[in-house]
Amino acid sequence: MKLYRYRPLSEILFKELLYSEVYLASPIELNDPLDLNGQLDFFSENKAEINRLVHFLSKQMGVLLLSDDNYVLAAKLMHPIVYEQLGTYITADFSNRDTHIVTTKDLFEILSRFYRENPYAIEGLEEFKAENLFSTLETLFAQFLNNSSVACFSQNYNNFLMWSHYASGHTGICLEFEVDADPESSNTCHFPFISNAPFEGKYIEWMEDINMVRYSASLTKPKFYDYMLIFDNEGDVDLMTISKSFWKQYAHGVKNLFLEKLAPWSEESEWRIVHVSFQETMPEDRILKFNSSALTGVYFGAKSSKQTQERVRNITEKGNSNPVFYKCNVDGTRGYSGDITHISLGKGKLMF
């Protein structure tokens, strides 16, 4: 199967070609603000789940107060009576909602009202700054839901708008990769990668799953209760490295969230490599080296310069790849014409 990766014209492009690199982008680097941005849903009608939520919130409040050496107020806020009052308050609010969705913002508003309406129920409560709790929770949720990264591909090489958006207004290129189709799943392929350096004299080769993106009218909001265990164990080393099989189920759930996009993006026919991380990563940690034999074609945009074409050809000659070169043409009415001009007769031979 062939998949395509649009690349903008920049020095980074030539570096990626020279070293056979695929860069995985973080949420902030993506052009869709809803991408890789899991929005939790706290709603529940289940008493046991609401009790778990109250226990989690009480623990977070206690830890925050103890870190400020406010032991007295911490003990009061974690008292069973306050615990019960908060649970009753949250249950009543959830029951009176028009929709069965409670976002993080909604939850913060509920807690703010609870603290405002009960200033005298707990002596010293006025000392507690709810904003500090909200900031702590937002950081915690982001740690597990907003640190993953993706490399994006498409089934199409001649999407006119994608050339505009992702290939520097048709001056960039589109890379063609050959990937192995999964015999058991039409939504999964396998992309060949290789280690940057040899291990015991040999380079390590492996296959990464690349999955088809699902498009829907609205994005799935992950239920807080399905992921509460990871939020409740943020300091677990095995969780941070996802090294134990127990935590992999949560990583798989997060991965599925990031294989979903809104329906207006469906024309991109996107496929993704998703790396789930429960801690912040640096850009240099999100680079994979692909097996250069997987690069089978290079499509130059309609406005790409001869200098760009020559430079790309020279770089690929230095590696083990032997891509076929193509030049895109505009037919004036529908964007790119069906027959892209084949401008390569073999490695190192370029025709215009």
Buried (B, 14 or more C-beta within 10 A) or exposed (E): BEBBBBBBBEEEBBEBBEBBBBBBBBBEBBEEEBBBBBBBBBBBEEEEBBBBBBBBBBEBBBEBBBEEEBEEBBEBBBEEEBBEBBBEBBBEBBEEEEEEEBBBEBBBBBBBEBBEEBEEEBEEBEEBEBEBBBEBBBEBBBBBBBBBBBBBBBBBBBBBEBBBBBBBBBBBBBBBBBBBEBEEEEEBBBBBBBEEEEEEEEEEEEBBBBBBBEBEEEBEBBBBBBBBBBBBEBEBEEBBEBEEEEBEEBBEBBBBBBBBBBEEBEEBBBBBBBBBBBEEBEEEEBBBBBBBBBBBBBBBBBBBEEEBBEBBBBBBEEBEBBBBBBBBBBEEEEBBBEEBEEBBEEEEEBEE
